[in-house]
Amino acid sequence: MSYPSTPPPGYYGPPPEHPDANTALILGILGLSLCGVCAPFAWIKGRKVLAEIDAGGGRVGGRSQANAGYIMGIIGTCMLALSVLIVVGAVLLMVVSAGSSSY
């Protein structure tokens, strides 16, 4: 009967994930799919979490979730800004066309 091998000395497993890494990811997903207002918060939270992970020197993980939330936050914020510009442009176009029409 063979026994499972023990891990090498000094190996303690992967570091624990940053507590806010999944928050940035969830905000990024929500910012892209349902609520564009969440996207800027995902961008800010993702950048903050990435900076904290980098400053941790390998003691905390979750970089991939934070990075995904950060990137989705950037994309969602750009989409939100573009949609706001389109709505403002459409409203201005309606105001101008309504003011220039004569009955």
N, C-alpha and C positions, 0 to 999 in steps of 0.2 A: 504494500500500500504506500502510495507516495503522498507526501504532505505538500501543501502549497508553499511556494518559496516566500521567504520574507523579503520585504522591500530593502533596497540597498541602504546603507547607513546614511543618515542625513536627509532621507527622502520623507517628506511629511505630507505629500499630496499637493493638489493644486491649491493656490491661495483662495481664501474666501472671497466671494464676489462683493463688490461695492454695493451698499444697500440701495443706492439710487440709480444703479445701472439699468435695472428693469423699468424704473419709472421713466427714464429718458426714452427707452424703447417704446413703452406703451404710449407716451405722449406723442412720439413720432408717428406711430401707426394711426392714432386718432387724428393727428394733424393732417395726414394724407387722405384718410378715408372718410371720416365723418365730420369732424369739426376743425376747420382750418385755423381757428383761433388758437388751438392747442399747439400749432407748429412752432411759433416763436418761443414758447415755453420749452418745447423739446430741444430747440437749438441751444438755448441758454443752459438748460439743465445738462444736456450732453456735453457741452464745452466745459462746464464746471466739473462734472464727474471725470472727464478725461484728464483734466489738469490734476485732480486729486489722485487719480490712479498713477499718473506719471510721477507725481511727487512722492508717492508711497514706496517707490523703489522695489516693486515686485511683491509687496506684502498684501496687496488687494488685486482681485481680478475683476472680470466683467467688462473688459475693454471693448469686446466686440459688440455687446449690447449697447453700451454707451455710444460707441462710434456709429452704429446703425441709427440710433435715435437722433444723434447730432446731424447726420446726413439727411435723414427724413425731415428733420426740423428745418434745415436749409431749403430743401426742395418745397416743402409745404408752405414756408414763409414766402418764397418767390411766387408760388401759385396764388397765395392769398393776396399778395400785393398786386399781381396782374389782374385778378378778378375785381379787386377794389377799383383799379384804374379803369377797367372796362365799364363797371357800373357807373362811376363818376362821369366818364365820357358819354355814356348813353343818356344819363340825366341831363347833362349839359346840352347835348344834341337835341333832346326833346324840348328843353327850355328855349333854345335858340329858334328851333323850327316853329314852336307855338307862338313866340313873340313876333316872328316875321310874317306869319300867315295873315292874310286879310280876308274878311268875310265879304 
